[in-house]
Amino acid sequence: MKKILLVLLIITSVSCKNEPKKEVKKETIVEVKKENFPEELSKVFEKHGGINTWRKAQILSFNKGEEAHTVDLKSRKTVVNSPKYSLGFDGKEVWLDEIEKGSYKGDPAFYHNLYFYFYAMPFVLADDGITYEKTDDLVFEGINYPGYKISYNANVGSSPDDNYKIFYNPKTYQMEWLGYTVTYRSKKASDQFKIIKYENWNNVNGLILPLEITWYKTDENGVPTEPAKPATEFTLPLISEGKLADSFFEKPKN
C-alpha cells in the first residue's frame, strides 16, 4: 500500500511540475529519430496519440483490480503492487515480496510485464528489434480488419520467439484486435494465436490506451467467435514525462 501511494504522489507531483510554462517547453523539445514503420502501422500509432508522444513519456502506471502496475518506459523496470504481495524487475533481476507467504501463485518472471504489454498496445509494437510483415485480414461479423505480424530479432527480450498480430479498423486505423503466441515456458515458436479484442479506449495525457480488453474463443481456423471470459478492466491510468528513482523498482528491504 505504501508503494501504491508513493507512485501516485510522485507521478502526480511530476505531472504538476510539467504544466505548460515557457521554460518547461524549451526543456522538453527533443529531436525524435526518424521511424521506419509500414505506412498503415504509422497511421495506427498516430490514431493512438503518435510515436513522438509515446517516446517522450517516461513512466506508465495503471491498475488491474487490486494490482498497481508501474513501468519505467525507457529501462522497462517494473513494479506490481497489491495488498498481499509485490513483484517487479529492477533492471537485473525479477523479484517477489510476499506479505503473506504463499499469497502469490504465479510466476513473477512471466507475469511482471505481461499486462504492461497488453495495456501499452499498440506502442510496444514500436520497440527496437522488431520485424513487420503484412498478414491476412481478420474477419469478424462480416468486417475485414487488416493487420501486421510482428516478430522479434534473436535475443530480443525474454521470449524472442513470441509473435504478435495487430489488426486495425480499415477506416479509422484504430487498433481493434491483438493476436499473440506464448513461448515463455516452451521456448519454441508457435503458430497458435490467442485473440484479444480492444474496443473501449481512454485518452491519457494524449495517448489513447485501453479501458478494457476481452479474450475471445476461436474456431479451428483461428477466427474469433465469442468472448471467452468477462473483460479485463484497467483503472487509474497515469503517464508522466518525469522519472522515478531507481530505488522505487527494487525489492523492499524487510
Number of C-alpha atoms within 10 A of each C-alpha: 12 8 17 18 10 12 19 16 12 16 21 16 13 16 16 11 12 15 10 9 10 8 8 12 11 9 9 11 9 10 7 11 8 6 10 8 14 12 8 16 22 16 17 23 25 17 16 23 19 17 18 15 16 20 16 17 18 18 22 21 23 20 20 18 11 12 18 25 25 29 24 22 21 12 11 16 23 25 29 27 20 20 14 16 18 24 26 26 23 19 14 8 11 19 18 19 18 14 13 10 9 10 11 16 6 10 10 18 17 13 14 23 21 11 14 19 12 18 23 17 19 20 20 14 21 21 10 10 14 16 16 17 11 14 14 13 15 21 13 11 7 7 11 15 20 21 25 21 18 20 19 20 12 11 10 14 11 12 19 19 20 21 22 20 25 27 28 24 16 16 7 10 20 22 25 19 24 25 21 20 17 19 16 15 8 9 13 12 15 14 11 13 18 19 24 22 19 24 14 13 16 16 13 16 15 13 22 22 23 23 19 20 22 19 21 19 16 16 9 6 7 15 16 22 12 12 15 14 10 11 16 12 15 20 16 12 20 18 22 24 18 18 15 17 9 11 9 16 22 20 18 13 5 4
